[in-house]
């Protein structure tokens, strides 16, 4: 019969032999992994890589299998996507025409190093990416990391010989300077994880919904759009919500360059 | 009442840290809680292991903090209620 037993009568604080061995074992394992992280980051990634790849496959399978969307929602989404696709095709043709008038030919001048993403959010805490290229491929700390569409997503924070770690702009407590819209209104983006940002603005800031958000130092490529501007009457500051252009949860390849 | 088989306990203990490589941290936390009630050290280890795997420079060691929090919570729970099966 189960019952709650007062520990004071059985030697409070005593450690069982099993508990001791579990603790000692965990301490050894932690030390080994810590050693690898500090002195041999490539080995740590090499050991973790099969697990990360399996995890990515499992996550994709689960999200596809257990999609909570109804049939009508999916049909609506397909309709919207088709419409957006048509609009984008039109924009593309316009931009292609404009591109012909540009005198500088940038074809064949692909910059940077392309790298595969080994682990990404949501599996990686802190909004970090682990790449399969490192200092051997001329990747250095503080280089910018871009998505396939050329949108900056973060910067290199650590490098091994064959691997590198990227701290995304949306990583918790990471502050990035940027601006919004044609007025180039300066803002500070503070990462809160999960690809999201917290941005405070003065209440009178001339920021409207739909304006593009840029990050300094990475060229004038927008990283997202303003989807909500909050201005509380009782507060001196407001805030904006940003919809990032890049879905970090599905990043498979990135480009790294200065 | 039967004692929980050791195989289940071992699975529970291994699942928490290994899940860091497969699943989002929130799920790892859910798996860590029951494991920590058996061995509180698991929570501490899982938190530190998460930081070893994913820590980004300039960030806080949040995973380790959460691990320590769960560790103290588990120790507290075990201190208050020690259930014995007879």
Interface residues (C-beta under 8 A of the other chain):
Chain A: X1 X2 X3 X4 X5 X6 X7 X10 X12 X19 X22 X23 X26 X29 X30 X33 X34 X37 X44 X48 X51 X52 X54 X55 X58 X59 X119 X122 X123 X124 X125 X126 X127 X128 X157 X158 X165 X167 X171 X172 X173 X174
Chain B: X1 X13 X18 X20 X21 X22 X23 X24 X25 X39 X41 X42 X44 X45 X48 X49 X50 X52 X53 X54 X55 X56 X57 X58 X59 X60 X62 X63 X79 X81 X82 X83 X84 X85 X86
